[in-house]
Amino acid sequence: MIRLEKGQKINLEKKNGSKLTDFCVGCNWGAIVSGGFMGFGKSVKDVDLDLSCVMFDDKGQLIDHIYSPLYKTEFLSRYGMPPGKVDSLDRALHHSGDDLKGDQDGDDGLDNEIVTVDLTRVHPTVDQIFFFLNNCGQEDFSQIPYASIRMYEGTPQRVKEVFASYDVAAQPQYRGMTALIMGKLYRRNGEWRFSAIGDAFPDRNICETIKRIATDYAK
C-alpha cells in the first residue's frame, strides 16, 4: 500500500505489473464525540462530509460532475452549477450516496462515501478527474477525529487490496479549513496516473471549491 504524501505522483500499476483500471475511491470519517465517562453521558455531533468529483477536458473546461443530489437546485443555480447526480455521463464513475453523520461509535473501518471508477469506460474527452471533500457543517477538518481517503481494488461491499491512502483530519494545519482537494486522476501519454494534491481551503460551499479547481488546478 502507498501512503500518499502531498504532491506525490504515482502510476496506477499493481504489484504484478498490470494496470489498475477498476477501483474505488472511498472516504471514511468519524462523528465528533465529547463528554461522558466509560461510554455513559457522551454527546455525539454528526459530521457531514461530501466526497465529490469533477471532470475536465484537455482545455481545462468542466464537462461533467458527481456530487450529492441533496444540494438544493436553487443554491447551485446561483453559481451556475447543474443539479447533483451520482453517475458520470459515461457511467464510468458512480457515487454510493450521501452520508450525513459519519461513524457514530468509532472507526468501523468502512468507507462512508465511495466513488467507483472504471477507467476503461471514461469518455475520451475527459482528461482530468478531481476528487475533493467539503464539510457541510460548522466544524473544520482539525476538529474531526479522523478522516481518510483511500483507493482500493474491490467493490463498496468488499475491499480486495488497498492501493493508496491519505489521512486528512485531526491535524493542526487544517484549522479553519472546510474543503480539501484530495487529488486527481489524469492522462499522460495515453495512460492514467494519480497526483495527490492535498490542499485545504476555507471554502464556504462546494461551488466555491469547484470554481477554485477550475481556475487554479485544471488549466
C-alpha positions as CSV (number, residue, x, y, z in Angstrom):
1,M,0.0,0.0,0.0
2,I,1.2,3.5,-0.8
3,R,0.8,6.1,2.0
4,L,0.3,9.2,-0.1
5,E,2.1,12.4,0.6
6,K,1.1,15.8,-0.6
7,G,2.4,16.4,-4.1
8,Q,3.2,12.8,-4.8
9,K,2.5,11.4,-8.3
10,I,2.0,7.6,-8.8
11,N,1.5,5.3,-11.7
12,L,-1.7,3.1,-11.4
13,E,0.3,-0.1,-11.5
14,K,-0.3,-3.2,-9.4
15,K,2.4,-5.4,-7.8
16,N,2.2,-7.9,-10.8
17,G,2.8,-5.0,-13.2
18,S,-0.7,-4.8,-14.6
19,K,-2.6,-1.5,-14.7
20,L,-5.2,-0.5,-12.0
21,T,-8.2,0.4,-14.1
22,D,-11.2,-0.7,-12.0
23,F,-11.2,0.6,-8.4
24,C,-12.9,2.5,-5.6
25,V,-12.1,5.9,-4.1
26,G,-13.6,5.9,-0.6
27,C,-13.7,8.3,2.3
28,N,-14.1,7.2,6.0
29,W,-14.7,9.7,8.8
30,G,-15.9,9.9,12.4
31,A,-18.5,12.0,14.2
32,I,-17.4,14.3,17.0
33,V,-17.8,12.6,20.4
34,S,-17.4,14.6,23.6
35,G,-18.1,14.2,27.3
36,G,-19.2,11.1,29.1
37,F,-17.4,8.5,31.3
38,M,-16.8,4.9,30.2
39,G,-19.3,5.5,27.4
40,F,-22.1,7.0,29.5
41,G,-23.4,10.5,29.0
42,K,-21.4,11.2,25.9
43,S,-22.7,13.5,23.2
44,V,-22.2,12.8,19.5
45,K,-22.2,15.5,16.9
46,D,-22.9,14.4,13.3
47,V,-20.2,15.3,10.7
48,D,-21.5,15.7,7.1
49,L,-18.6,15.4,4.7
50,D,-19.2,15.2,0.9
51,L,-16.9,13.3,-1.4
52,S,-17.3,14.7,-4.9
53,C,-15.5,14.7,-8.2
54,V,-15.4,16.9,-11.3
55,M,-14.1,16.1,-14.8
56,F,-12.3,18.4,-17.2
57,D,-11.2,18.1,-20.9
58,D,-7.6,18.9,-22.1
59,K,-8.5,22.6,-22.4
60,G,-9.5,22.8,-18.7
61,Q,-13.2,23.0,-19.4
62,L,-15.6,21.5,-16.9
63,I,-17.5,18.8,-18.8
64,D,-19.0,16.5,-16.1
65,H,-19.5,16.2,-12.3
66,I,-20.6,13.9,-9.5
67,Y,-21.8,15.5,-6.2
68,S,-24.7,15.0,-3.9
69,P,-28.3,15.3,-5.3
70,L,-29.3,16.6,-1.9
71,Y,-27.8,20.1,-2.8
72,K,-30.7,22.4,-3.5
73,T,-31.0,23.3,-7.2
74,E,-31.7,27.0,-6.4
75,F,-28.5,27.2,-4.4
76,L,-26.5,25.6,-7.2
77,S,-28.0,27.7,-9.9
78,R,-26.8,30.9,-8.2
79,Y,-23.3,29.7,-9.0
80,G,-24.2,28.4,-12.5
81,M,-23.9,24.8,-11.4
82,P,-26.3,22.0,-12.5
83,P,-28.1,19.7,-10.1
84,G,-26.2,16.9,-8.3
85,K,-26.1,13.4,-9.6
86,V,-24.4,10.1,-8.6
87,D,-23.3,8.9,-12.1
88,S,-20.9,10.4,-14.7
89,L,-22.4,10.8,-18.2
90,D,-20.2,7.9,-19.5
91,R,-21.2,5.7,-16.5
92,A,-17.5,5.2,-15.7
93,L,-17.9,6.7,-12.2
94,H,-20.6,6.1,-9.6
95,H,-21.2,7.6,-6.2
96,S,-22.6,5.4,-3.4
97,G,-24.7,8.2,-1.9
98,D,-24.6,10.9,0.8
99,D,-23.7,10.0,4.4
100,L,-24.9,12.8,6.7
101,K,-23.5,11.6,10.0
102,G,-20.1,9.9,9.9
103,D,-19.2,6.9,12.2
104,Q,-21.1,7.3,15.5
105,D,-19.2,4.6,17.5
106,G,-15.6,5.0,16.5
107,D,-13.8,3.9,13.3
108,D,-15.6,0.9,11.8
109,G,-13.1,0.6,9.0
110,L,-15.7,1.1,6.4
111,D,-15.9,4.0,4.0
112,N,-18.9,6.4,4.4
113,E,-18.9,7.6,0.8
114,I,-17.4,5.8,-2.2
115,V,-16.9,6.6,-5.8
116,T,-16.4,3.5,-8.0
117,V,-14.1,4.1,-11.0
118,D,-13.8,2.2,-14.3
119,L,-11.1,3.9,-16.3
120,T,-11.8,1.7,-19.4
121,R,-15.2,3.5,-19.7
122,V,-14.1,7.1,-19.2
123,H,-15.0,9.2,-22.2
124,P,-12.0,10.1,-24.4
125,T,-12.7,13.8,-23.9
126,V,-12.1,13.5,-20.1
127,D,-8.5,14.4,-19.4
128,Q,-8.6,15.1,-15.6
129,I,-10.8,13.9,-12.7
130,F,-10.5,15.8,-9.4
131,F,-11.6,14.3,-6.1
132,F,-12.4,16.6,-3.2
133,L,-14.1,16.9,0.1
134,N,-16.4,19.6,1.6
135,N,-17.6,19.8,5.2
136,C,-21.2,20.8,5.2
137,G,-21.3,21.5,9.0
138,Q,-19.8,24.3,11.2
139,E,-16.7,22.4,12.3
140,D,-13.4,22.4,10.4
141,F,-11.2,19.4,9.5
142,S,-8.9,19.9,12.5
143,Q,-11.9,19.1,14.8
144,I,-12.9,15.9,13.1
145,P,-11.4,12.9,15.0
146,Y,-10.4,11.1,11.8
147,A,-10.9,11.2,8.1
148,S,-9.1,9.3,5.4
149,I,-9.4,8.8,1.7
150,R,-8.2,5.6,0.0
151,M,-8.0,4.0,-3.4
152,Y,-8.6,0.2,-3.5
153,E,-9.4,-2.7,-5.7
154,G,-12.8,-4.3,-4.9
155,T,-16.3,-3.2,-4.5
156,P,-18.1,-0.9,-2.0
157,Q,-19.0,-4.0,-0.1
158,R,-15.7,-5.8,-0.2
159,V,-12.1,-4.4,-0.2
160,K,-9.7,-6.6,-2.1
161,E,-6.5,-4.6,-1.8
162,V,-5.8,-1.0,-0.7
163,F,-3.6,0.7,-3.3
164,A,-3.1,4.1,-1.7
165,S,-4.4,6.1,1.3
166,Y,-4.3,9.7,2.5
167,D,-5.2,11.0,6.0
168,V,-6.9,14.4,6.1
169,A,-8.2,15.2,9.6
170,A,-7.3,15.9,13.2
171,Q,-4.2,17.9,12.1
172,P,-3.4,21.5,13.3
173,Q,-2.8,22.7,9.7
174,Y,-6.4,22.0,8.9
175,R,-7.7,24.6,11.5
176,G,-10.3,26.8,9.8
177,M,-10.3,24.6,6.7
178,T,-13.6,23.2,5.4
179,A,-12.7,22.0,1.9
180,L,-9.9,19.7,0.7
181,I,-8.8,19.0,-2.8
182,M,-7.6,15.4,-2.4
183,G,-6.0,14.7,-5.8
184,K,-6.6,14.0,-9.4
185,L,-6.6,11.2,-12.0
186,Y,-5.0,12.5,-15.2
187,R,-4.0,11.1,-18.6
188,R,-0.3,11.2,-19.6
189,N,1.0,9.6,-22.8
190,G,-2.2,7.5,-23.1
191,E,-2.0,6.2,-19.5
192,W,-3.8,7.2,-16.3
193,R,-1.8,8.4,-13.3
194,F,-2.8,9.9,-10.0
195,S,-1.5,13.0,-8.3
196,A,-2.0,13.6,-4.6
197,I,-2.8,17.3,-4.2
198,G,-3.8,17.6,-0.5
199,D,-4.6,21.3,-0.5
200,A,-7.1,22.6,2.1
201,F,-9.2,25.8,1.9
202,P,-11.8,27.7,4.0
203,D,-14.4,27.4,1.2
204,R,-17.9,28.1,2.3
205,N,-19.5,25.6,0.0
206,I,-19.0,23.1,-2.8
207,C,-19.4,25.6,-5.6
208,E,-16.5,27.7,-4.3
209,T,-14.3,24.6,-4.4
210,I,-15.3,23.6,-7.9
211,K,-14.6,27.2,-9.1
212,R,-11.2,27.0,-7.3
213,I,-10.4,23.7,-9.1
214,A,-11.4,25.1,-12.5
215,T,-9.4,28.3,-12.0
216,D,-6.3,27.1,-10.3
217,Y,-5.8,23.4,-10.9
218,A,-7.4,22.3,-14.2
219,K,-5.6,24.6,-16.6
